[in-house]
Amino acid sequence: MTAYRRTLAPLALALGVLAAGAPQADESDHELARQALQQGQVLPLRQVLDKVEREYQGQVLKIEFERDDGRYLYEIRLLQADGRMAKLKVDAVDGRVLKIKRKGEH
């Protein structure tokens, strides 16, 4: 398997386009993410998810990939161990969590 395919295979699986019960993402998200990853503009999704799951102790339910004001972002919905839902905006370039919004918080 080429390095390109080894890198993109986990991305496709992590985006949940084909895997039942995996986080869901929009097909256009997948294509934009694939292109950005191929061009070396973003971190692999698996790397970002590992960090988020470790630091925020939860299960990823949904992932969106977008470009906002020229910045690539992963928007990740996470069901945390305490049962709360968290929505994280993560910089896709360096993996920094830019914003966290938990359901029920203002």
RAVENMO-V134760 format. One record per run of one state. SS is the DSSP state (a for helix, b for strand, c for the rest). FROM is the first residue (numbers start at 1). TO is the last residue. If there is no record, write none. Layout:
ss=<SS,SS>
from=<FROM,FROM>
to=<TO,TO>
//
This chain:
ss=<c,a,c,b,c,a,c,a,c,b,c,b,c,b,c,b,c>
from=<1,3,16,24,25,27,39,45,57,58,69,71,81,85,92,97,103>
to=<2,15,23,24,26,38,44,56,57,68,70,80,84,91,96,102,106>
//
